[in-house]
Amino acid sequence: ANRKSKIENIMGDWIGLIFFLLIPVGIFVGLKLLGRKRTSTEQEFEQRASQSGSLLGAGLNALNGMLNPGEAKGKEAITEVKKGRYNKKQGVGKDIGEDFEEDK
């Protein structure tokens, strides 16, 4: 029984050693794969660059709208003033499609 436990201890040590050696090797290989340069045409590069910028901008605008709802109302009011649809008495913009005498 004593000999079997020694073999189990040695096997457990080897398994642990292999495990801890595979972790850094796996990390190194994964980072090498992620760090590879991708070959792409100039058109593909420009398309990806324009999409990523617009997606990032859209995401930041959405986040800002959630964190600062008053600014969103202000932007809406400015847009409606520029279009001539802002009702000064009520402080709200007219809905698109509503018929008012002034719009006709």
Secondary structure, DSSP 8 states (H G I E B T S, - for coil): -HHHHHHHHHHHHHHHHHHHHHHHHHHHHHHHHHT------HHHHHHHHHHHHHHHHHHHHHHHHHH-HHHHHHHHHHHHHHHT-EETTTTEE--TT---TTT-
